[in-house]
Amino acid sequence: MLTLTENASTIVKTLTDQAPQDDAGLRISSSNPQNTAFAAAVTPEPEPADQVVESDGARLFLEPGAAVALDDKVLDATSRAL
């Protein structure tokens, strides 16, 4: 299962706390399971087939192809002011 670093959990929570829904999460999807290009968007709830990953209050929704591709990975993140 995908794991999140403390930094990634904090950033995901920061993004999803701005959504009006209490159960919002960051959904990661991939249109091609053979490709490592992913899309991410804040969504109000997971799709029925999504894998839900929760870490330190952060919620990720992984579409099935992304869940397989990211199964043994660690998500890390940094924030930068523009």
SEDREN-939597 format. One record per residue: residue in one letter; z, x, y of N, C-alpha, C in turn. Coordinates in steps of 0.2 Angstrom, whole numbers, padded with zeros to 4 digits, always signed. Atoms other than C-alpha are relative to their C-alpha. Layout:
REM SEDREN-939597
AZXYZXYZXY;...
REM end
This chain:
REM SEDREN-939597
M+0000+0004-0006+0000+0000+0000+0000+0004+0006;L+0000-0004-0007-0003+0006+0018+0007+0000+0003;T-0007-0001-0003+0012+0013+0026-0001+0002+0008;L+0001-0001-0007+0015+0014+0045+0005+0006+0002;T-0005-0004-0002+0023+0028+0054+0004-0004+0006;E-0004+0003-0005+0037+0024+0067-0004-0001+0006;N+0004+0001-0006+0024+0027+0081-0005-0006-0001;A+0005+0006+0001+0011+0015+0073+0004-0007+0000;S-0003+0006+0000+0024+0002+0070+0002-0002+0008;T-0002+0001-0007+0030+0003+0089-0006-0003+0003;I+0006+0002-0003+0012+0002+0095-0003-0007-0002;V+0002+0007+0003+0007-0013+0083+0005-0005+0003;K-0005+0005-0003+0023-0022+0089-0002-0001+0008;T+0002+0001-0007+0018-0019+0107-0006-0004+0001;L+0006+0004-0001+0001-0026+0105+0001-0007-0002;T+0000+0007+0002+0006-0041+0095+0006-0004+0004;D-0005+0003-0004+0021-0045+0106-0003-0004+0006;Q+0003+0003-0006+0009-0050+0120-0004-0006-0002;A+0004+0006+0002+0001-0064+0109+0005-0006+0000;P-0005+0005+0000+0009-0081+0111+0003-0003-0006;Q-0002+0002+0006+0011-0084+0093+0006+0005-0003;D-0005-0004+0003+0027-0078+0085-0002+0004-0006;D+0002-0003+0006+0019-0073+0069-0007+0004+0000;A+0006-0003-0001+0004-0064+0076+0001+0007-0003;G+0000-0007+0003-0001-0047+0069-0007+0003+0001;L+0007-0004-0001-0015-0034+0070-0004+0000-0007;R+0004+0001+0006-0029-0038+0058-0005+0006+0000;I+0005-0005+0001-0039-0024+0051-0005-0002-0005;S+0005+0003+0005-0055-0028+0043-0006+0006+0000;S+0005-0004+0001-0070-0019+0036-0006-0004-0002;S+0006+0004+0003-0088-0026+0034-0003+0003-0006;N+0004-0004+0006-0093-0013+0021+0006+0004-0003;P-0006-0004+0004-0080-0007+0008-0002+0007-0001;Q+0002-0007+0001-0091+0009+0006+0001+0004+0006;N+0000-0003-0006-0089+0013+0024+0007+0000+0003;T-0007+0000-0002-0073+0019+0033+0000-0002+0007;A+0000+0003-0006-0077+0010+0049+0004-0006+0000;F-0004+0006+0000-0064-0003+0053+0000-0003+0007;A-0001+0004-0006-0061-0016+0066+0007-0002+0000;A-0007+0002-0001-0044-0021+0073+0000-0005+0005;A-0001+0005-0006-0039-0036+0083+0007-0004-0002;V-0006+0004+0001-0023-0046+0086-0002-0007-0001;T+0002+0006+0002-0024-0062+0077+0007-0004-0001;P-0006+0004+0000-0011-0077+0077+0003+0000-0007;E-0002+0001+0006-0010-0077+0058-0005+0003-0005;P+0005-0003+0005-0017-0069+0042-0005-0005-0003;E+0004+0005+0004-0032-0076+0033+0003-0001-0007;P-0003+0001+0007-0028-0083+0016+0000+0006-0005;A+0000-0005+0005-0034-0068+0006+0002+0007+0003;D-0002-0006-0003-0027-0055+0018+0007+0003-0003;Q-0007-0003+0002-0013-0043+0012+0004+0001+0007;V-0005-0001-0006+0002-0043+0024+0004+0006-0001;V-0004-0006+0000+0010-0027+0028+0005+0000+0006;E-0005+0000-0006+0027-0027+0038+0004+0006+0000;S-0004-0006+0000+0036-0012+0044+0003+0000+0007;D-0004-0001-0006+0050-0011+0057-0002-0006+0005;G+0001+0005-0004+0045-0028+0064-0008-0001+0002;A+0007+0000-0001+0026-0024+0065-0003-0003-0006;R+0004+0004+0006+0014-0035+0055-0007+0002+0001;L+0007-0001+0001-0003-0030+0049-0003-0004-0005;F+0003+0004+0004-0015-0041+0041-0007+0004-0002;L+0006-0004+0002-0028-0032+0030-0004-0004-0004;E+0004+0003+0004-0043-0040+0024-0001+0003-0006;P+0000-0003+0006-0046-0037+0006-0004+0007-0001;G+0003-0006+0000-0059-0023+0008+0003+0006+0003;A-0004-0005-0004-0049-0014+0021+0007+0002-0004;A-0006-0001+0004-0033-0016+0009-0002+0005-0005;V+0002-0005+0006-0042-0007-0005-0001+0007+0003;A+0002-0007-0003-0049+0007+0006+0006+0003+0003;L-0006-0002-0003-0032+0009+0015+0006+0001-0005;D-0005+0001+0005-0021+0007-0001+0005+0006+0000;D-0004-0006+0000-0014+0025-0001+0000+0004+0006;K+0000-0003-0006-0015+0029+0017+0006-0001+0004;V-0005+0001-0004-0003+0031+0031-0003-0001+0007;L+0003+0001-0006-0007+0024+0048+0005+0003+0005;D-0004-0003-0005-0001+0034+0063-0004-0002+0007;A+0003+0002-0007-0005+0030+0082+0004+0004+0005;T-0003-0003-0006-0002+0037+0099-0003-0005+0006;S+0002+0004-0006-0003+0028+0116-0002+0005+0005;R+0002-0004-0006-0012+0035+0131-0001-0005+0006;A+0002+0004-0005-0012+0028+0148-0007+0002+0003;L+0007-0002-0002-0030+0027+0155+0000+0001+0008;
REM end
